[in-house]
Amino acid sequence: MCGIVGYLGNKNALGPVVDGLKALEYRGYDSAGVAYINSDSCTVIKRVGRVETIEKLVDKEKATPHLAMGHTRWATHGAPTTVNAHPHFNHDKTIMVVHNGIIENFQVIKNRLIELGYQFATETDTEVVPHLIEYHFKQSGSFEDAFEKAVSELEGAFSIVAISSLALGQLFAARLSSPLVLGVGEDEFILASDPSAIMEHTKKVIYLEDYELAIISKKGYKIRNFKRAAVVEKTAEELDFDLEHAALDDFPNFMLKEIFEAPQTIKLATLGRIRPKSGTVKLGGLVDVKDKLKEVQRLIIVACGTSYYAGLVGEYLIEELAHIPVEVQLASEFKYRFEPFSPSTAVLAISQSGETADTIAALKKVEGRNMLRLGIVNAVGSTVARMTDAGVYCHAGPERAVASTKAFIAQVCVLAEIGLHFGNGKIRDRKRFLQELDSLPKKAEQLLTQVDKIRQIAEKYTRFSNFLYIGRRYGYPCALEGALKLKEITYIHAEGYAAGEMKHGPLAMIDKNFATFAIAPDCQVLEKVYSNISEIKARGGPIVAVATEDNRQIKKLVDDVIYIPKTIEQLNPVLVAIVIQLFAYYAAIKLGKNVDRPRNLAKSVTVE
Ligand code: M6R
């Protein structure tokens, strides 16, 4: 969950490295650091805090190195302190290493090195790497060899970049279960955790695969598989990534910008895929597995966080539209279950980043079992996208704020499309469904004009320290997602609950100090939701609800109502999502929180 960058080229390497770290800061931001080689010695600068602190320190340096690397950290092993910040180095500071991931056998290696007289200064797992490289270098005298031997010994998940005054003019990198991309520019190379740190320099990239290492010099790059100790031939591919999408425009932060991108997100997720007039759906990403799809009798969706909640909406959608049994499993749990699969079971991974370690592990679990592996991914070319047999991209553009917003909306749209695609001909009102999907961008635009009202209501509710989000059917995953959004960016305690379950326990918590957010748009079970709301009201609980326009009855039942445009029940989650996102957003702003970078979190969770 950290971001790493390395640069070798004609420019002052500190520029691309610091800029790259800024682009990757969403991956972790509790401390940052850079290391560079000028003439023949290594220099390290690292501090607790954001990349901007490092940038100021770097600006004061007069150095103009051509080889440098940097790191922005999300702490796993060791508190977020300057000493635990990366880069890490050996005793005489000749070998510098940055790392993303977790080295699971670090303690064993550390104990061995301590016995050999090596001293450790940090609490991190990473620090074993520079010492281990030094150990092997002392044996062989070759840095390339030492690097390969060292990374071959590591277990767990890692992407590592190293520079050394013992190997001047060379940049070293290795990957196992943690993303690393090499940008190949004109007379320059840039390594990074994801292409957003590279695209400003070049669009030619090589994705390192598991067990691959790269040795880069001005003359070019060599790639080897360190498990097989063999050379790997790889050529650069063209990156399909739009830089413009990443700019803030006039928005105060990325979260608000991304919520306001909802109409465009729906358009991009449906563009060219749905044909309302003919009632057809065309998903190019699934064409190659057309025949295999016909054999699917059970679908397991695996995902984490917001993507998991989108998956729960998908469960309702696909079962209803395609009549296929669907189960949604948390990727982190799926990996450790022992359950029977048949080849007619397909696994569908949902991930915005495509780099979530738990989701990747879930896909790995079913590798080699002759099961179809599908993906719904936003980040083009990401690990999940490359691991699956087929899939559908969200096309939501880069999502920078830690809280996932537009990705959820795109995922729900794609799940609806997949439901229709699977269920070809199984529902009668297919055309109506597609017309509704087609009209959603306009409805989302209309909803966004109510932003001031949502802000006022959200601000009013910031006085509560406890929230329950309740809903039924399609409203239930929305309740879970609403609670996640609120706790994630406001740090207010919130739980999502199936409204019908309130009477089985949670109702005991309700009093005038415990607020409820009711998801109550028009649906099959609206009367039942009213009953659940009334039970809360009868116990003095304050309630805000999201309901469908023209619903006057609900006004009598709750304290505040936010209205959404009318659509079919199955597509309510898309509009409800905008409301719960804005509600959490304005509550967080009122409470003075950093909405783009909430504490303790990172955008891309690349550790298990
Ligand atoms: O990139 P992914 O969709 O795989 O990420 C999954 C979760 O880590 C992510 O949705 C997380 O829960 C968000 N911060 C929620 O807003």
Boltz pocket constraint, residues with backbone or C-beta under 6 A from the ligand:
constraints:
  - pocket:
      binder: B
      contacts: [[A, 304], [A, 305], [A, 306], [A, 307], [A, 350], [A, 351], [A, 352], [A, 353], [A, 354], [A, 355], [A, 356], [A, 359], [A, 402], [A, 403], [A, 404], [A, 405], [A, 484], [A, 488], [A, 602], [A, 603], [A, 604], [A, 605]]
      max_distance: 6.0
